[in-house]
Amino acid sequence: MTGLGISTRDLTIRYGDTVAVDSLDLTLAPGKIYGLLGRNGSGKTSLLAVLAAFRSATSGTVRVGGEDPFENAAIMSQIAFVRDKVDAQDSDKVSSILDLAATLRPNWDAGYAERLIERFDLPRRKRLSALSRGMKSALSVTLGLAARAPLTIFDEAYLGLDAPSRYAFYDEVLNDYLAHPRTIVLSTHLIEEVGSLFEEVVIVHRGRLVAHEESEALRTRGTAVTGPAAAVDAFVAGRTVLGSQQLGGTRSTTILGPLDDTDRAAARTTGLELGPVGLQDLFVHLTATAGSAEIVDKEAGR
């Protein structure tokens, strides 16, 4: 099992007059862990719902494993869409929810499910309505991991977990992915916590694609330039500026784009400090900039 690839072309999703996803072109190769980032209302969940065949696109094309997933039983059985709520009745017991998953998921690993139940201390005999939010999140991630679906999507499913349980989940994602490669999409606001898992990062803003790059390549595209305001302004002139802050006579400006040895030497000569920009900070800058998609396209020469 190496996972399912994803492709969208001119994908648009509308709710009445609201455009949730706007002419999105995206290609995700199979067998990688992807981070899907976006602010509230960016269109992330709408995009994931279409990929998981929970709803149809308004227009454009969607392909998962080379096929349209909507009302496609063969593809749908290969997709696990794990959200922040368990898709079951409140009266269902944890044990019966797991039993149902075992009958529906062709790759279900009952032994792994049992190990996850123990790790998250899930009460098998309790009904869903009696579970705390944290226990519901633990059940959700257990269902997603043990399904071992070729395309597994976690849409903020782990937000209810406490910090130790979240880190346990991250460990499980990485270790089980290495043992059983598949395509995993993690949609999250906890970027610094989970960012080390991402092989590639997809950023959407206002329904449009802002960035799609390998995680390390994206991190190196942002640089914080700090020093005397006049020197900073001279250094960043002509570059793509994402944001700037000033305290007294010192300014820190975030720029997008690569720096070569000549640039770094010039910065040292003028007393400037060049620092990395964390993935979360870079995300904030990219999605806070008006027309951010156009700025990234311009910087990348597209």
C-alpha positions as a printed NumPy array, in Angstrom:
array([[  0.   ,   0.   ,   0.   ],
       [  1.558,   3.288,  -1.075],
       [ -1.463,   5.557,  -0.848],
       [ -3.715,   7.38 ,  -3.258],
       [ -2.755,  10.429,  -5.285],
       [ -4.967,  13.514,  -5.444],
       [ -5.596,  15.887,  -8.312],
       [ -7.985,  18.82 ,  -8.658],
       [ -8.406,  21.054, -11.687],
       [-10.333,  24.322, -11.586],
       [-12.116,  23.019,  -8.473],
       [-14.82 ,  25.364,  -7.228],
       [-17.107,  24.842,  -4.24 ],
       [-19.961,  27.229,  -3.567],
       [-22.575,  27.534,  -0.849],
       [-25.151,  29.866,  -2.341],
       [-23.329,  33.112,  -3.052],
       [-20.323,  32.105,  -0.938],
       [-17.286,  30.695,  -2.762],
       [-15.479,  28.362,  -0.365],
       [-12.94 ,  27.034,  -2.888],
       [-12.063,  29.119,  -5.925],
       [-10.727,  27.456,  -9.106],
       [ -8.182,  25.358,  -7.202],
       [ -5.526,  23.356,  -9.054],
       [ -3.692,  20.934,  -6.778],
       [ -1.687,  17.746,  -7.273],
       [ -0.592,  15.567,  -4.355],
       [  1.553,  12.534,  -5.051],
       [  0.684,   9.303,  -3.229],
       [  2.541,   8.081,  -0.173],
       [  3.385,  11.318,   1.632],
       [  2.304,  13.208,   4.755],
       [  0.831,  16.576,   3.828],
       [  0.038,  19.522,   6.052],
       [ -3.02 ,  21.506,   4.959],
       [ -2.939,  24.979,   6.491],
       [ -5.408,  27.816,   6.319],
       [ -7.219,  30.286,   8.528],
       [-10.806,  29.768,   9.624],
       [-13.036,  30.107,   6.589],
       [-10.184,  29.471,   4.161],
       [-11.961,  26.539,   2.489],
       [ -9.911,  23.707,   4.048],
       [-12.8  ,  21.621,   5.331],
       [-14.818,  22.136,   2.139],
       [-11.846,  20.944,   0.097],
       [-11.358,  17.894,   2.322],
       [-15.064,  17.031,   2.225],
       [-14.932,  16.882,  -1.575],
       [-11.737,  14.812,  -1.56 ],
       [-13.382,  12.391,   0.876],
       [-16.545,  12.204,  -1.271],
       [-18.708,  13.678,   1.477],
       [-20.045,  16.162,  -1.058],
       [-19.716,  16.934,  -4.748],
       [-17.849,  19.841,  -6.295],
       [-19.8  ,  22.755,  -7.73 ],
       [-17.561,  22.685, -10.801],
       [-14.152,  21.482, -11.883],
       [-12.697,  18.001, -11.513],
       [-11.51 ,  15.917,  -8.568],
       [ -9.518,  12.71 ,  -8.883],
       [ -8.455,  10.427,  -6.047],
       [ -6.443,   7.469,  -7.204],
       [ -7.258,   8.571, -10.759],
       [-11.033,   8.38 , -10.24 ],
       [-13.839,  10.724,  -9.262],
       [-14.491,   9.764,  -5.612],
       [-18.076,  11.014,  -5.365],
       [-20.558,   8.118,  -5.126],
       [-17.707,   5.787,  -6.058],
       [-17.918,   2.921,  -3.558],
       [-14.572,   1.401,  -4.503],
       [-12.686,   4.648,  -3.864],
       [-14.742,   5.719,  -0.854],
       [-13.822,   2.523,   0.987],
       [-10.158,   3.521,   0.585],
       [-10.617,   6.958,   2.194],
       [-10.813,   7.678,   5.918],
       [-12.038,  11.193,   6.713],
       [-11.564,  11.833,  10.42 ],
       [-13.182,  14.984,  11.752],
       [-13.57 ,  16.575,  15.176],
       [-16.73 ,  14.538,  15.763],
       [-17.315,  10.807,  15.615],
       [-19.672,   9.732,  12.835],
       [-21.922,   7.587,  15.027],
       [-25.065,   7.764,  17.138],
       [-24.757,   9.114,  20.692],
       [-26.265,   5.86 ,  21.974],
       [-23.584,   3.696,  20.31 ],
       [-20.973,   2.114,  22.54 ],
       [-17.282,   2.498,  21.775],
       [-17.007,  -1.247,  21.172],
       [-19.834,  -1.262,  18.605],
       [-18.345,   1.763,  16.79 ],
       [-15.054,  -0.097,  16.487],
       [-16.821,  -3.271,  15.343],
       [-18.634,  -1.342,  12.628],
       [-15.382,   0.214,  11.449],
       [-13.87 ,  -3.275,  11.19 ],
       [-16.644,  -4.354,   8.818],
       [-16.42 ,  -1.243,   6.643],
       [-12.649,  -0.802,   6.366],
       [-10.883,  -3.37 ,   4.155],
       [ -7.496,  -2.56 ,   5.704],
       [ -8.69 ,  -2.437,   9.32 ],
       [ -6.077,  -3.678,  11.798],
       [ -7.891,  -4.939,  14.897],
       [ -4.665,  -5.563,  16.791],
       [ -3.478,  -2.014,  16.19 ],
       [ -6.892,  -0.682,  17.224],
       [ -6.579,  -2.547,  20.538],
       [ -3.131,  -1.061,  21.158],
       [ -4.47 ,   2.43 ,  20.477],
       [ -7.41 ,   1.853,  22.832],
       [ -4.937,   0.999,  25.561],
       [ -2.62 ,   3.905,  24.755],
       [ -5.468,   6.441,  24.878],
       [ -7.237,   4.636,  27.743],
       [-10.523,   4.442,  25.857],
       [-13.493,   2.931,  27.754],
       [-14.902,   0.297,  25.394],
       [-18.216,  -0.11 ,  27.235],
       [-19.185,   3.551,  27.419],
       [-21.632,   5.127,  25.029],
       [-20.508,   7.949,  22.786],
       [-22.689,  10.437,  24.668],
       [-20.848,   9.622,  27.908],
       [-17.391,  10.38 ,  26.539],
       [-15.552,  13.583,  27.275],
       [-14.376,  15.706,  24.376],
       [-10.882,  14.316,  24.791],
       [-12.133,  10.725,  24.707],
       [-14.159,  11.465,  21.565],
       [-11.034,  12.847,  19.91 ],
       [ -9.09 ,   9.763,  21.002],
       [-11.77 ,   7.549,  19.468],
       [-11.694,   9.557,  16.236],
       [ -7.936,   9.251,  15.79 ],
       [ -8.083,   5.563,  16.686],
       [-10.639,   5.008,  13.929],
       [ -8.492,   6.919,  11.459],
       [ -5.195,   5.246,  12.295],
       [ -6.456,   1.664,  12.58 ],
       [ -8.338,   1.966,   9.278],
       [ -4.976,   2.187,   7.482],
       [ -6.847,   3.698,   4.533],
       [ -4.7  ,   4.523,   1.468],
       [ -5.932,   8.112,   1.873],
       [ -6.316,   9.158,   5.501],
       [ -7.476,  12.69 ,   6.299],
       [ -7.404,  14.203,   9.783],
       [ -9.367,  17.444,   9.899],
       [ -8.502,  18.886,  13.332],
       [ -9.661,  15.584,  14.805],
       [ -7.165,  15.698,  17.664],
       [ -7.892,  19.185,  19.041],
       [ -9.778,  17.75 ,  22.018],
       [ -6.753,  15.749,  23.178],
       [ -4.58 ,  17.047,  25.987],
       [ -0.927,  17.781,  25.186],
       [  0.489,  14.336,  26.141],
       [ -2.204,  12.583,  24.094],
       [ -1.607,  14.862,  21.105],
       [  2.09 ,  14.052,  21.135],
       [  1.22 ,  10.36 ,  21.431],
       [ -0.962,  10.776,  18.359],
       [  1.854,  12.457,  16.419],
       [  4.156,   9.567,  17.31 ],
       [  1.562,   7.062,  16.137],
       [  1.048,   8.888,  12.837],
       [  4.751,   8.898,  12.014],
       [  5.578,   5.386,  13.21 ],
       [  2.579,   3.738,  11.557],
       [  3.143,   5.713,   8.342],
       [  6.728,   4.448,   8.198],
       [  5.541,   0.873,   8.744],
       [  2.515,   1.161,   6.434],
       [  3.048,   3.985,   3.898],
       [ -0.045,   5.774,   2.696],
       [ -1.241,   9.279,   1.863],
       [ -1.999,  11.269,   5.011],
       [ -3.419,  14.792,   5.058],
       [ -3.323,  16.679,   8.361],
       [ -5.382,  19.862,   8.56 ],
       [ -4.326,  21.78 ,  11.636],
       [ -3.951,  25.101,  13.439],
       [ -1.304,  23.603,  15.736],
       [  1.425,  24.231,  13.2  ],
       [  4.45 ,  24.303,  15.487],
       [  3.393,  21.087,  17.24 ],
       [  2.759,  18.957,  14.191],
       [  4.808,  20.728,  11.518],
       [  7.761,  18.347,  11.828],
       [  5.593,  15.563,  10.375],
       [  4.881,  17.351,   7.106],
       [  6.745,  16.274,   3.998],
       [  4.882,  18.865,   1.97 ],
       [  2.791,  21.851,   2.994],
       [ -0.315,  23.176,   1.262],
       [ -1.561,  26.636,   2.261],
       [ -4.973,  27.891,   1.172],
       [ -6.411,  31.34 ,   1.768],
       [ -9.869,  32.563,   0.812],
       [-10.375,  29.413,  -1.234],
       [ -7.223,  29.847,  -3.301],
       [ -3.883,  28.077,  -3.273],
       [ -1.188,  30.261,  -1.689],
       [  1.661,  27.754,  -1.508],
       [  2.418,  24.087,  -2.123],
       [  6.008,  23.082,  -1.468],
       [  8.2  ,  20.615,   0.317],
       [  8.241,  21.562,   3.972],
       [ 11.959,  22.348,   4.196],
       [ 11.932,  24.322,   0.938],
       [  9.045,  26.451,   2.196],
       [ 10.812,  27.171,   5.484],
       [ 13.923,  28.441,   3.675],
       [ 11.925,  30.907,   1.588],
       [ 11.302,  33.221,   4.513],
       [ 13.983,  35.344,   6.171],
       [ 13.73 ,  37.823,   9.035],
       [ 16.01 ,  40.836,   8.453],
       [ 16.694,  42.765,  11.664],
       [ 18.748,  45.885,  12.336],
       [ 18.716,  49.678,  11.965],
       [ 15.565,  50.709,  10.131],
       [ 17.33 ,  52.528,   7.295],
       [ 19.706,  49.614,   6.668],
       [ 16.838,  47.11 ,   6.688],
       [ 14.839,  49.205,   4.228],
       [ 17.807,  49.438,   1.878],
       [ 18.449,  45.685,   2.05 ],
       [ 14.841,  44.629,   1.384],
       [ 14.244,  47.148,  -1.42 ],
       [ 12.968,  45.333,  -4.485],
       [ 12.255,  42.126,  -2.579],
       [  8.922,  40.572,  -1.638],
       [  8.076,  41.908,   1.826],
       [  5.589,  39.943,   3.889],
       [  5.552,  42.072,   7.019],
       [  7.515,  44.469,   9.198],
       [  7.745,  45.449,  12.865],
       [  9.676,  48.273,  14.513],
       [ 10.769,  49.046,  18.047],
       [ 12.543,  52.372,  18.384],
       [ 15.181,  52.558,  15.671],
       [ 15.297,  48.788,  15.136],
       [ 13.184,  47.16 ,  12.454],
       [ 12.504,  43.504,  11.678],
       [ 11.173,  42.785,   8.213],
       [ 10.149,  39.386,   6.871],
       [ 10.964,  38.785,   3.208],
       [ 10.099,  35.965,   0.857],
       [ 12.715,  34.598,  -1.494],
       [ 16.176,  32.998,  -1.503],
       [ 19.33 ,  34.789,  -0.369],
       [ 22.752,  34.021,  -1.869],
       [ 26.235,  34.418,  -0.379],
       [ 26.51 ,  37.971,  -1.744],
       [ 23.279,  38.946,   0.013],
       [ 24.478,  37.47 ,   3.296],
       [ 27.821,  39.223,   3.053],
       [ 26.081,  42.526,   2.372],
       [ 23.864,  42.012,   5.416],
       [ 26.858,  41.391,   7.671],
       [ 28.651,  44.457,   6.313],
       [ 25.715,  46.719,   7.196],
       [ 25.207,  45.202,  10.651],
       [ 22.022,  43.271,   9.843],
       [ 20.975,  39.973,  11.363],
       [ 19.372,  37.334,   9.138],
       [ 17.21 ,  34.761,  10.862],
       [ 14.935,  31.891,   9.89 ],
       [ 11.163,  32.261,   9.88 ],
       [  9.224,  29.458,  11.543],
       [  6.569,  27.673,   9.527],
       [  3.798,  29.122,  11.689],
       [  5.131,  32.661,  11.362],
       [  5.543,  32.232,   7.618],
       [  1.975,  30.956,   7.387],
       [  0.689,  33.965,   9.339],
       [  2.557,  36.384,   7.064],
       [  1.433,  34.691,   3.849],
       [ -2.221,  34.597,   4.81 ],
       [ -2.263,  38.081,   6.34 ],
       [ -1.027,  39.761,   3.166],
       [ -3.664,  41.192,   0.849],
       [ -3.426,  39.397,  -2.473],
       [ -1.067,  36.832,  -0.927],
       [ -1.591,  34.299,  -3.717],
       [ -0.513,  36.823,  -6.315],
       [  2.549,  37.801,  -4.241],
       [  3.706,  34.192,  -3.924],
       [  3.13 ,  33.559,  -7.629],
       [  5.169,  36.653,  -8.505],
       [  8.03 ,  35.663,  -6.222],
       [  8.117,  32.147,  -7.662],
       [  8.123,  33.483, -11.207],
       [  4.81 ,  31.872, -12.103]])
